[in-house]
Amino acid sequence: MSEDEVWAFLAASPAHTGKLATTRANGSPHVAPIWYVVDDRSVVFETGATSLKGRNLRRDGRAALCVDDELPPFAFVILEGVVELSEDLDQLRHWGEVIGGRYMGQDRAAAYGARNGVPGELVVRLTPTRITSAADVAD
C-alpha cells in the first residue's frame, strides 16, 4: 500500500480494532486489542495507567500496532514506533469522545469521553517509524 492508502485503511469505517504489542518487564510480549483513531500521521488511543499495557508503555515506550481486515481478499497494516503519553484531563475527554464516537456512534461519544476523562487514564499517541502493509493478500 502507498502511505496514503495505509492511512485511509486505518481510518476506514467500519472501524477495525487494533492489536497493540508491548513488552513486559521480563522481556516477553504482551498483545491487547484497542480502539483507536487516526490523527494526522499517528494513531491515538487510551488505556488505564495501571493496566498492563499502560505500565509497559511507561517503562518502555516502544510499541507495535497491527490492524487487519479479516475478510477476503484480506489486508493489514503494522505500525512500529515510540509512543507519547499524556494524563491531561481535557485531552482524555476529547480523545475519549472521538474514539467512543468512532466505535459506538456519535450518540454515545460524550459518555465515553466522560468515562475516560478521569485521573488514572492515559492518552497514547503512536507515531510510526516503520510501516509494513499489504492489500489483496489472497487475491
Buried (B, 14 or more C-beta within 10 A) or exposed (E): BEEEEBBEBBBEEEBBEBBBBBBBEEEEEEEBEBBBBBEEEBBBBBBEBEBBBBBBBEEBBBBBBBBBBEEEEBBBBBBBBBBBBBEEBEBBBBBBBBBBBBBBEEEEBBEBBEBBBEEEBBBBBBBBEEBBBEBEEEE
